[in-house]
Amino acid sequence: MKQYGLLCLLLAVCAQSSLIARAQATSAPTTPAPTNPGATAKLQAPPAAVDRLELIGPGGQHVTISAADLQSLARKTLQVHNAHTGATETYQGVELSLLLARLNAPLEQKLRGKALAMYVVAEGADKYRALYSLAELDPAFHNGTVIVADREGGQPITRDGPFKLVNTEDKRPARWVRNLASIQLSSIP
C-alpha cells in the first residue's frame, strides 16, 4: 500500500512538471534560426542575480523575503561535502522550514495525513528546479537540514547568489539550487 502511495505521488509530480513545462514552452518567445548555416549563435548571458526570494503558497499566498529579512531570522551554519568540487564547504543561512512557516505550512505535529502529500519546488533564476517533500524539510520529521544560504565561508554568496538552497542529506548537490529565486509550496490533489 505504501508503494502505491509513493507511485501516485511520483505520477502526480511528473504530471504537474509536464504541465508547467508545456505552459512555459507555449509562452516562451521563439528565436528564428540563423539564415547563414556557418554563423555562430550568440551565447545567452547568465541570469541576473535576484535580490529577493519569492515564497508562494497554496491558494496564491505570496511572501517576499529580502536579503535583510533573511539576515534578521535565526541563523544556521552547515558544513557539507560538495561532490562537484570535492571539498567541504561551510554555508550560513536560514532553515527552509522557518520560511515555510510564513506560508502556514503544516509542520511538526500538524504534518500528518493529507499534509504528507505536500511538496516544495525550489527554482533558480535560470529556471533550474528541485523538488522536496514537505516531510524532508521539517526538522521534527527528518534528520536532514535544508537551508536558504546567503553566506559561504563567512562571505556573502556572489558566484551563485545571493541565495542558494543547500541540504545535508543528498550525496550529490543536484538539489542545491543556485541563485534561488522562488520557493513554491503545493499539495497533490
Secondary structure, DSSP 8 states (H G I E B T S, - for coil): -HHHHHHHHHHHHHHHHHHHHHHHHHHS------SSTT------------SEEEEE-GGG-EEEEEHHHHHHS--EEEEEEETTTTEEEEEEEEEHHHHHHTTT---GGG--GGGGGEEEEEEETT--EEEEEHHHH-TTT-S--EEEEEEETTEE--SS-S-EEEESS-SSGGG--TTEEEEEEEE--
